[in-house]
Amino acid sequence: MDAIYEPARQIPVIREADVCVLGGSCTGVFAAIRAARLGMKVLLIEKEGMLGGAAVGGLINIWHTLMDTENREQVIAGLTEEVISLLKARRALTVQNNRSSTYNFNPMELTILLDELIRENGVDLMLHTAYASAAAEGERVKAVIVENKDGRGAVKASFFIDATGDALVARDLGLPLYVHDYIQPPTPVFHLQGNLHGVDVDGLIRAHGAEFGLPDDWGWSTHVAGLEGISMRADQHIFGLRCDRADDLTRAEVEGRRLVRGLVSLLQAYGRSDTHYAISNLCSSLGIRETVHVRTRFRAEEFALLTGQRYDDPILNGTYPVDVHHPDDGGISFKYLDGTRTTIWGKGTRTETGNWREEAGLSGPPAAYYQVPFSILVGERYGNFAAAGRMVNADTGAYGALRVMVNLNQLGEAAGVAAALCLERGETMQTLDGHSVTSALRKGGSAL
Ligand SMILES: Cc1cc2nc3c(=O)[nH]c(=O)nc-3n(C[C@H](O)[C@H](O)[C@H](O)COP(=O)(O)OP(=O)(O)OC[C@H]3O[C@@H](n4cnc5c(N)ncnc54)[C@H](O)[C@@H]3O)c2cc1C
């Protein structure tokens, strides 16, 4: 490969912190707040101009239930619950009583609220600042290099949390990463203005999608809390492109926007004649479901998760089912804790159902929720580093369940708490006792 030589240069140290969090989705924000609440001086670095990650830039505005599957015990609390209450008070969140009793929020309100929480908790924030590389000395991460309008700068910290989604810091540190054979495909999301009453969008795509280059592919949509006449649309996938590769990601973004325009054209041609369909908001970043995973001491596995394996140092409780978007055939497969399993292809073109518990010969009551232990955050190297978010160490099925925000929010909180405890006690991630993390999480409001 042709190459040029970049001369070595001195990089000014622009910030110093106890804990530096890279990536400002709720995973990163919650990590930062938890560490700050335990007395740490925290710096949060985000490459975009807004906090919230995929929930904001990707317009993904659903959080799932905080209750167990029997709706008896609240199993998720902490910062997720705090944010839900605050959004509700601003009339920026509604509760939908469907199977997983989801919370539907206004992403623009979420990002404003996250700004406020960051400020109130004394977290130092750098927006429009991109992580570029990491510097380690022995088994410790010493600094990260970032780039922003001032140029290149170094940030020194005693602990680093990688919440970039794609495990960019872990990659540069040479930590072991892997990809699934079955990578869940991305989706472009947008807000559609226009009355859809009486319009069967799925039926229109089945009947006329080909005229607009829209395949018969599974998708979904919802409302946006507090907005009239606007729906959030996630109708199509983009297949065969890897979102952790620069050229593929560029192609995927452009193809995503073509699909969005195709759907609007279809509605303008075949939707209600009394309605003007228009794009009122377009995701600033494609909705990426999956890229790489970081190998850590514990790998979540589908069977243990769905059968509710318990741990004595849990950092996450969850109920969201295994939900795997197929990488190639426009289908989606769900497996619920109660045994139900469903696969749907296209816009409901074909469906297959069954019961995975009966098929596995399981009897007795199903689990009401699942857990993962602290060791899911512990790598084999670097005592002052943790990665939290969709790079979580999980097999395909377990990832299908863990990848939703109410779960990743908890991984963020646990990473922030672990960072603070490591620094307070002079421990490393590898020597830190998981029970102490669980108990500090509980003390800070988690329902573990
Ligand atoms: C279409 C779609 C629908 C979904 N539906 C739901 C749903 O209904 N409910 C649900 O809970 N989950 C849903 N998910 C899954 C969920 O949204 C994601 O798994 C989750 O948001 C990932 O969170 P994360 O923190 O790991 O990553 P991200 O949200 O991607 O956050 C990573 C952050 O790091 C920042 N970053 C990246 N690189 C750098 C850098 N170099 N320097 C600084 N910052 C950087 C990014 O800008 C971003 O803010 C959906 C996903 C998709 C794609």
PDBQT file of the ligand as one rigid body, heavy atoms in Angstrom, charges set to zero:
ROOT
HETATM    1  C1  LIG A 501     -32.660   0.968  13.695  1.00  0.00    +0.000 C 
HETATM    2  C2  LIG A 501     -32.379   0.545  15.090  1.00  0.00    +0.000 A 
HETATM    3  C3  LIG A 501     -33.437   0.396  15.964  1.00  0.00    +0.000 A 
HETATM    4  C4  LIG A 501     -33.204   0.065  17.280  1.00  0.00    +0.000 A 
HETATM    5  N1  LIG A 501     -34.258  -0.008  18.131  1.00  0.00    +0.000 NA
HETATM    6  C5  LIG A 501     -34.019  -0.038  19.444  1.00  0.00    +0.000 A 
HETATM    7  C6  LIG A 501     -35.084   0.148  20.373  1.00  0.00    +0.000 A 
HETATM    8  O1  LIG A 501     -36.246   0.287  19.973  1.00  0.00    +0.000 OA
HETATM    9  N2  LIG A 501     -34.782   0.175  21.690  1.00  0.00    +0.000 N 
HETATM   10  C7  LIG A 501     -33.509   0.012  22.135  1.00  0.00    +0.000 A 
HETATM   11  O2  LIG A 501     -33.286   0.100  23.337  1.00  0.00    +0.000 OA
HETATM   12  N3  LIG A 501     -32.497  -0.214  21.292  1.00  0.00    +0.000 NA
HETATM   13  C8  LIG A 501     -32.708  -0.216  19.962  1.00  0.00    +0.000 A 
HETATM   14  N4  LIG A 501     -31.677  -0.379  19.098  1.00  0.00    +0.000 N 
HETATM   15  C9  LIG A 501     -30.321  -0.689  19.617  1.00  0.00    +0.000 C 
HETATM   16  C10 LIG A 501     -29.668   0.482  20.304  1.00  0.00    +0.000 C 
HETATM   17  O3  LIG A 501     -30.122   1.704  19.751  1.00  0.00    +0.000 OA
HETATM   18  C11 LIG A 501     -28.139   0.428  20.182  1.00  0.00    +0.000 C 
HETATM   19  O4  LIG A 501     -27.676  -0.875  20.394  1.00  0.00    +0.000 OA
HETATM   20  C12 LIG A 501     -27.514   1.333  21.238  1.00  0.00    +0.000 C 
HETATM   21  O5  LIG A 501     -28.028   2.634  21.106  1.00  0.00    +0.000 OA
HETATM   22  C13 LIG A 501     -26.016   1.332  21.111  1.00  0.00    +0.000 C 
HETATM   23  O6  LIG A 501     -25.510   2.135  22.144  1.00  0.00    +0.000 OA
HETATM   24  P1  LIG A 501     -23.959   2.397  22.293  1.00  0.00    +0.000 P 
HETATM   25  O7  LIG A 501     -23.810   3.329  23.425  1.00  0.00    +0.000 OA
HETATM   26  O8  LIG A 501     -23.189   1.138  22.341  1.00  0.00    +0.000 OA
HETATM   27  O9  LIG A 501     -23.522   3.071  20.913  1.00  0.00    +0.000 OA
HETATM   28  P2  LIG A 501     -23.950   4.421  20.230  1.00  0.00    +0.000 P 
HETATM   29  O10 LIG A 501     -25.333   4.838  20.584  1.00  0.00    +0.000 OA
HETATM   30  O11 LIG A 501     -23.603   4.231  18.791  1.00  0.00    +0.000 OA
HETATM   31  O12 LIG A 501     -22.965   5.487  20.894  1.00  0.00    +0.000 OA
HETATM   32  C14 LIG A 501     -21.616   5.623  20.571  1.00  0.00    +0.000 C 
HETATM   33  C15 LIG A 501     -21.232   7.075  20.834  1.00  0.00    +0.000 C 
HETATM   34  O13 LIG A 501     -19.834   7.226  20.642  1.00  0.00    +0.000 OA
HETATM   35  C16 LIG A 501     -19.594   8.355  19.831  1.00  0.00    +0.000 C 
HETATM   36  N5  LIG A 501     -18.328   8.144  19.127  1.00  0.00    +0.000 N 
HETATM   37  C17 LIG A 501     -18.069   7.243  18.164  1.00  0.00    +0.000 A 
HETATM   38  N6  LIG A 501     -16.817   7.384  17.733  1.00  0.00    +0.000 NA
HETATM   39  C18 LIG A 501     -16.266   8.386  18.461  1.00  0.00    +0.000 A 
HETATM   40  C19 LIG A 501     -14.985   8.994  18.471  1.00  0.00    +0.000 A 
HETATM   41  N7  LIG A 501     -14.027   8.637  17.639  1.00  0.00    +0.000 N 
HETATM   42  N8  LIG A 501     -14.757   9.990  19.368  1.00  0.00    +0.000 NA
HETATM   43  C20 LIG A 501     -15.740  10.389  20.227  1.00  0.00    +0.000 A 
HETATM   44  N9  LIG A 501     -16.976   9.863  20.231  1.00  0.00    +0.000 NA
HETATM   45  C21 LIG A 501     -17.230   8.858  19.372  1.00  0.00    +0.000 A 
HETATM   46  C22 LIG A 501     -20.799   8.393  18.904  1.00  0.00    +0.000 C 
HETATM   47  O14 LIG A 501     -20.957   9.646  18.281  1.00  0.00    +0.000 OA
HETATM   48  C23 LIG A 501     -21.929   8.034  19.865  1.00  0.00    +0.000 C 
HETATM   49  O15 LIG A 501     -22.401   9.143  20.554  1.00  0.00    +0.000 OA
HETATM   50  C24 LIG A 501     -31.877  -0.139  17.741  1.00  0.00    +0.000 A 
HETATM   51  C25 LIG A 501     -30.809  -0.027  16.858  1.00  0.00    +0.000 A 
HETATM   52  C26 LIG A 501     -31.046   0.318  15.549  1.00  0.00    +0.000 A 
HETATM   53  C27 LIG A 501     -29.900   0.478  14.634  1.00  0.00    +0.000 C 
ENDROOT
TORSDOF 0
